[in-house]
Amino acid sequence: MIRAAALLAMTTLAVSVPTAQNKPDALVTRPERTNFEETSRLEDVTAFLTALSARSPLVRVQTFGTTQEGRPMPLVTLSNPAVSRPAERPAGRPVVFLLANIHGGEVEGKESVQLLMRRLTSGDLRPLLDRMVIVIAPIYNIDGNEAVDVMNRTAQYGPVAGVGRRENAKGLDLNRDYMKLESPEAQALAAAFTAWDPHLMVDLHTTNGSYHGYHLTHSIPLNLSLSPTTLDYHRETMMPAIMKSLEAHHKVRAYYYGNFGRGNAADGELRRWNTFDWRPRAGQNYVGFRNRLTILSEAYSYLSFKRRIEVTEQFVEEILKYVDGHRAEIVALTKALDDEWMKRAQGSTDMPLGVEYELRPLPKPVPILVGEVKQEVNPRNQRPMTVAIEDSYKPELMQDYAYFAPTRTVPMARVYVLPTDASFQPVVDKLRQHGITVEALTASLTAEVSSFVVEGITRSPKPFQGHNEVKLKGQYVTEKTTIPGGTRIVRLAQPLGLLGAYLLEPESDDGLTNWNFMDPWLEVGKPAPVRKIMKPF
């Protein structure tokens, strides 16, 4: 169900650019105008969108939130017929959500989606709009983007005039804010996900680190607590087809995102290719826990700025073409994921959720491309830039550590019981920001209820994102009790039930306990605030 609040937050974007739509170069991006020495600012993007919507009746430009510093966040929808609201979507069409510039210094996605919008409205990709709805947040971390400085990301190969900073204006990494939703940007994005419920989300980034031999790397959900249906479709079906088309049509080398790691030389272990995180604090895992498809793109930062924009554009082009060629399959798959989840949640078999994980390799080693680089000096800041020698690379057989598997699990509740006191309202609000349904019991209920009695509380000594993360140790105690009418509950049997469980489980490694939301109620020897009913009712 679409939340009214999410819809009301989307308003028409009013841009005061009186002559932009009449300029012959209104749809030429700032990098194109500056020989790829500069990246777009917000005013460039809004002028581009104004001109685009003036030229094409298939474009709708709105805002879907406001940044920490008060800037309106544009959201673009492209479809034939044009749609402004989720309720206007033609039945049966897949919805693809393109998210660019979550890190304000990783600007290639922001530039590539502008090029794609030109092609989608008046170029070779125009027919796609007859068969799908494309929703684009072209400049998500606006405050970070606007903080352009030649001393940001100096090691990458341009743009020589500088880029923005990674974090938002409050210093938050928006790609670690998906669970706690502390930033206004992340709250707005979660509301947009709930409203549009995209079948596929594509998140556009740029790498740091290893000197590999790929033009672009990418990631998918990495947490083995997710449905095998979700994981298998990503790795066994969708991504191999997209990578094949990317190589065939554009000669772009692509593989799953990773960084080099050492094997155990004493055991003769091969060098490792390590993926990065399992937790839903990061976008591609978060969307997986919403039972939807997701792809993260990482353009190789040591290619030229122009080339990084090109390969990102080509990657997204092939993703869109894949969705177009598998429209019915993708729509049916996401419905099946919801149906599969609801059937499990309404059953009685234990449903395990990982609370501790380890990185595990694929069954067989794979050849990973190792690249070569050289150095050039940026004339604007006199700092060295790392430059990929694009066609100089060699394969090396490595262990691909591609997934995170649970090493310890706990059974999810069928119903989570929340405290009745008013001070717990911020936690309820946080759940609703994610789109999770919180109910109130209409009558008293007598049931077996499990409480997690805290035996130990460990707080990380070093803060992360302004939080000293919390880990609990303890034991469950079960007793029959009567829960009064009006008590707030969260049922597992809802489309976002798995996400709700990850947020509410006391031992979750990325839930609301971890992020300090439960701190006022945590005390050794006493129950954690959220209780569990293990049978559906």
Residue pairs with C-beta under 8 A, 6 or more apart in sequence:
2 86
2 87
2 194
2 195
2 197
3 191
3 194
3 195
3 435
5 191
6 191
6 192
6 194
6 195
6 435
7 85
7 86
7 195
9 64
9 65
9 188
9 191
10 62
10 63
10 64
10 75
10 84
10 85
10 192
10 195
11 62
11 63
12 61
12 62
12 63
13 46
13 49
13 61
13 62
13 63
13 72
13 74
15 46
15 47
15 49
15 50
15 61
17 43
17 46
17 47
17 50
20 26
20 47
20 50
20 51
21 50
21 51
21 54
21 55
23 51
25 33
26 47
26 48
26 50
26 51
27 48
27 51
27 52
27 55
27 118
29 40
29 44
29 48
29 111
29 114
29 115
30 38
30 39
30 40
30 41
30 44
31 37
31 38
31 39
31 40
31 111
31 159
31 305
31 306
31 309
34 161
36 158
36 159
36 304
36 305
36 306
36 309
37 158
37 159
37 160
37 161
38 159
38 161
39 107
39 110
39 111
39 145
39 148
39 159
39 161
39 162
39 163
39 164
39 305
40 48
40 107
40 110
40 111
40 114
40 139
41 145
41 146
41 148
42 71
42 139
42 142
42 145
42 146
45 74
45 110
45 114
45 138
45 139
46 74
48 114
48 117
49 59
49 61
49 74
49 76
49 138
50 61
52 59
52 61
52 76
52 117
52 118
52 121
53 59
53 60
53 61
55 121
55 122
56 121
56 122
57 82
58 78
58 79
58 80
58 81
58 82
58 121
58 129
59 76
59 77
59 78
59 82
59 117
59 121
60 76
60 77
60 78
60 82
60 83
60 84
61 74
61 75
61 76
62 74
62 75
62 76
62 77
62 84
63 72
63 73
63 74
63 75
64 73
64 74
64 75
64 137
64 188
64 189
64 191
64 192
65 72
65 73
65 184
65 185
65 187
65 188
65 189
65 191
65 192
66 72
66 73
66 184
66 188
67 73
67 141
67 142
67 143
67 168
67 169
67 184
67 185
68 143
68 168
68 169
68 170
68 183
68 184
68 185
69 142
69 143
69 169
71 142
71 143
71 146
73 137
73 139
73 140
73 142
73 185
73 188
74 137
74 138
74 139
75 135
75 136
75 137
75 192
76 117
76 135
76 136
76 137
76 138
77 83
77 84
77 133
77 134
77 135
77 136
78 117
78 120
78 121
78 129
78 133
78 134
78 136
79 89
79 90
79 93
79 129
79 132
79 133
79 134
80 129
80 130
81 90
83 89
83 90
83 133
86 195
86 196
86 197
89 95
89 133
90 133
92 327
92 328
92 331
93 131
93 132
93 133
93 327
93 331
94 132
94 133
94 199
94 200
94 323
94 327
94 330
94 331
95 132
95 133
95 134
95 135
95 196
95 197
95 198
95 199
95 200
96 132
96 133
96 134
96 135
96 198
96 199
96 200
96 201
96 202
96 319
96 320
96 323
97 135
97 136
97 137
97 192
97 193
97 196
97 198
97 200
97 201
97 202
98 109
98 113
98 116
98 134
98 135
98 136
98 137
98 138
98 202
98 204
98 316
99 109
99 137
99 140
99 189
99 201
99 202
99 203
99 204
99 283
100 109
100 110
100 112
100 113
100 136
100 137
100 138
100 139
100 140
100 204
101 107
101 109
101 110
101 138
101 139
101 140
101 141
101 142
101 144
101 145
101 204
102 140
102 141
102 174
102 175
102 203
102 204
102 205
102 283
103 141
103 144
103 166
103 173
103 174
103 175
103 205
103 206
104 141
104 142
104 143
104 144
104 145
104 146
104 147
104 163
104 164
104 165
104 166
104 167
104 168
105 144
105 152
105 153
105 163
105 164
105 165
105 166
105 206
106 153
106 163
106 166
106 204
106 205
106 206
107 145
107 159
107 163
107 164
107 206
108 204
108 206
108 299
108 305
108 308
108 309
108 312
109 204
109 205
109 206
109 297
109 299
109 312
110 138
110 139
110 145
110 204
111 309
111 312
112 204
112 309
112 310
112 312
112 313
112 316
113 136
113 138
113 204
113 316
114 138
115 309
115 313
116 125
116 313
116 316
116 317
116 320
117 136
117 138
119 125
119 126
119 317
120 126
120 128
120 129
120 134
121 129
125 317
125 320
128 134
128 320
128 321
128 324
131 324
131 327
132 320
132 323
132 324
132 327
134 320
135 192
135 196
135 198
137 189
137 192
139 145
140 174
140 185
140 189
141 164
141 167
141 168
141 174
141 185
143 168
143 169
144 164
144 165
144 166
144 167
144 168
144 169
144 174
145 164
146 164
147 164
147 165
148 161
148 162
148 163
148 164
149 162
149 163
149 164
149 165
150 160
150 161
150 162
150 378
150 380
150 381
151 162
151 381
151 383
152 162
152 163
152 164
152 165
153 163
153 208
153 301
154 378
154 381
154 383
154 384
154 385
155 208
155 301
155 383
155 384
155 385
155 386
156 206
156 208
156 301
156 302
156 385
156 386
157 301
157 302
157 303
157 304
157 305
157 376
157 385
157 386
157 387
157 388
158 304
158 305
158 378
158 385
159 305
160 378
160 379
160 380
161 380
162 380
162 381
166 173
167 173
167 174
168 174
168 183
168 185
170 183
171 466
172 182
172 183
172 465
172 466
173 465
174 183
174 185
174 186
175 203
175 205
175 282
175 283
176 281
176 282
176 464
176 465
177 183
177 185
177 186
177 281
177 465
178 186
178 190
178 280
178 281
178 282
178 283
178 286
179 279
179 280
179 281
179 286
179 502
179 503
179 510
179 511
179 512
179 515
180 281
180 430
180 465
180 467
180 512
180 515
180 517
181 187
181 190
181 430
181 433
181 434
182 465
182 466
187 433
190 433
190 434
190 435
191 433
191 435
193 201
193 287
193 290
193 435
194 434
194 435
197 292
198 292
199 292
199 293
199 323
199 330
199 331
199 334
200 292
200 293
200 294
200 295
200 319
200 323
200 330
201 283
201 287
201 292
201 293
201 294
201 295
202 294
202 295
202 296
202 297
202 316
202 319
203 283
203 284
203 294
203 295
203 296
203 297
204 297
204 299
204 312
204 316
205 296
205 297
205 298
205 299
206 298
206 299
206 300
206 301
206 308
207 217
207 257
207 298
207 299
207 300
207 301
208 301
209 259
210 258
210 259
210 260
211 302
211 370
211 371
211 372
211 373
211 386
211 388
212 255
212 258
212 260
212 300
212 368
212 369
212 370
212 371
212 393
213 253
213 369
213 370
213 371
213 393
213 394
213 395
214 253
214 254
214 255
214 300
214 369
214 371
215 252
215 253
215 254
215 299
215 300
215 303
215 307
215 311
215 390
216 246
216 252
216 253
216 254
216 297
216 298
216 299
216 300
216 311
216 312
216 315
217 254
217 255
217 256
217 257
217 258
217 298
217 300
218 239
218 254
218 255
218 256
218 257
218 295
218 296
218 297
218 298
218 315
219 256
219 257
219 275
219 276
219 284
219 295
219 296
219 298
220 231
220 234
220 235
220 239
220 256
220 284
220 288
220 294
220 295
220 296
221 230
221 231
221 234
221 284
221 285
221 287
221 288
221 289
221 294
222 275
222 276
222 277
222 278
222 284
222 285
222 402
222 403
222 404
223 278
223 279
223 280
223 285
223 288
223 289
223 354
223 357
223 403
223 404
224 231
224 354
224 357
224 403
224 404
224 405
224 406
225 352
225 353
225 354
225 406
225 409
226 288
226 289
226 498
227 291
227 337
227 340
227 341
229 333
229 336
229 337
229 340
230 288
230 291
230 293
230 337
231 403
233 293
233 333
234 293
234 295
235 402
238 293
238 295
238 322
238 326
239 256
239 295
241 322
242 295
242 315
242 318
242 319
242 322
243 254
243 255
245 318
245 321
245 322
246 252
246 254
246 314
246 315
246 318
247 253
247 254
249 314
249 318
250 311
250 314
250 318
252 311
252 314
252 315
253 369
253 393
254 315
255 368
255 369
256 275
256 400
256 402
257 275
257 276
257 296
257 298
258 273
258 274
258 275
258 276
258 368
258 400
258 401
258 402
259 273
259 274
259 276
260 271
260 272
260 273
260 274
260 398
261 271
261 272
261 273
261 274
261 401
262 271
262 272
263 269
263 270
263 271
263 272
263 399
269 399
270 365
270 397
270 398
270 399
271 396
271 398
271 399
272 361
272 398
272 399
272 400
272 401
273 366
273 368
273 398
273 399
273 400
273 401
274 359
274 401
275 359
275 401
275 402
275 403
275 404
276 282
277 285
277 404
278 285
278 354
278 357
278 404
279 285
279 509
279 510
280 286
280 288
280 289
280 499
280 502
280 510
281 510
283 294
283 296
284 294
284 295
284 296
286 499
287 293
287 294
288 294
289 498
289 499
289 502
290 495
290 496
290 499
291 334
291 337
291 338
291 341
291 495
291 496
291 498
292 334
292 337
293 330
293 333
293 334
295 319
297 312
297 315
297 316
299 308
299 309
299 311
299 312
300 308
300 311
300 388
301 308
301 386
302 371
302 373
302 386
302 387
302 388
303 311
303 388
303 390
304 387
307 390
323 330
338 495
341 495
341 497
341 498
342 493
342 494
342 495
344 351
345 351
345 414
345 491
345 492
345 493
345 494
345 497
345 536
346 493
346 536
347 536
348 535
348 536
350 411
351 411
351 412
351 492
352 406
352 409
352 410
352 411
352 412
353 406
353 409
353 410
353 411
353 412
353 498
353 501
353 502
353 505
353 508
354 405
354 406
354 407
354 408
354 409
354 509
355 406
355 408
355 409
355 410
355 505
355 507
355 508
355 509
356 406
356 407
356 408
356 509
357 404
357 405
357 406
357 407
357 509
358 404
358 405
358 407
359 401
359 403
359 404
360 401
360 402
360 403
360 404
360 405
361 399
361 400
361 401
361 402
362 399
362 400
362 402
365 397
365 398
365 399
365 400
366 397
366 398
366 400
367 395
367 396
367 397
367 398
368 395
368 396
368 397
368 398
368 400
369 393
369 394
369 395
369 396
370 393
370 394
370 395
370 396
371 388
371 389
371 392
371 393
372 388
372 389
372 392
372 393
373 386
373 387
373 388
373 389
374 386
374 387
374 389
375 384
375 385
375 386
375 387
376 384
376 385
376 387
377 383
377 384
377 385
378 384
378 385
410 505
410 507
411 534
412 492
412 498
412 501
412 505
413 450
413 492
413 501
413 532
413 533
413 534
414 491
414 492
414 493
414 533
414 534
414 535
414 536
414 537
415 489
415 490
415 491
415 492
415 532
415 533
415 536
415 537
416 489
416 490
416 492
416 500
416 501
416 504
416 530
416 531
416 532
416 533
417 449
417 483
417 487
417 488
417 489
417 530
417 531
417 532
417 533
418 424
418 427
418 428
418 438
418 487
418 488
418 489
418 490
418 529
418 530
419 521
419 529
419 530
420 484
420 486
420 487
420 488
423 520
424 488
424 529
426 517
427 512
427 517
427 518
428 438
428 488
430 503
430 512
430 517
431 438
431 490
431 500
431 503
431 504
432 438
434 496
434 499
434 500
434 503
435 496
436 490
436 494
436 496
436 499
436 500
436 503
437 490
437 491
437 494
437 496
438 488
438 489
438 490
439 488
439 489
439 490
439 491
440 485
440 486
440 487
440 488
440 489
441 483
441 484
441 485
441 486
441 487
441 488
441 489
442 485
443 485
444 482
444 483
444 484
444 485
445 482
445 483
445 485
445 487
445 537
446 480
446 481
446 482
446 483
447 480
447 481
447 483
447 533
447 535
447 537
448 478
448 479
448 480
448 533
448 534
448 535
449 478
449 479
449 480
449 481
449 483
449 531
449 532
449 533
450 476
450 477
450 478
450 531
450 532
450 533
450 534
451 476
451 477
451 478
451 479
451 527
451 528
451 531
451 532
452 472
452 474
452 475
452 476
452 506
452 507
452 527
452 528
452 530
452 531
452 532
453 474
453 475
453 476
453 477
453 525
453 526
453 527
453 528
454 472
454 473
454 474
454 506
454 522
454 523
454 524
454 525
454 526
454 527
454 528
455 473
455 474
455 475
455 524
455 525
456 472
456 473
456 474
456 524
457 470
457 471
457 472
457 473
457 522
457 524
458 470
458 471
458 472
458 473
459 468
459 469
459 470
459 471
460 468
460 469
460 470
461 468
462 468
467 515
467 516
468 516
469 514
469 515
469 516
470 513
470 514
470 515
470 516
470 518
470 519
470 522
471 507
471 509
471 514
472 506
472 507
472 513
472 522
472 528
474 506
474 528
476 532
477 527
490 497
490 500
490 504
491 497
491 536
492 498
492 500
492 501
492 536
493 536
494 500
501 508
502 508
502 510
502 511
503 511
503 512
504 511
504 512
504 530
505 511
505 513
505 530
506 513
506 518
506 528
506 530
507 513
508 514
512 518
513 522
513 528
518 528
518 529
518 530
521 528
521 529
522 528
522 529
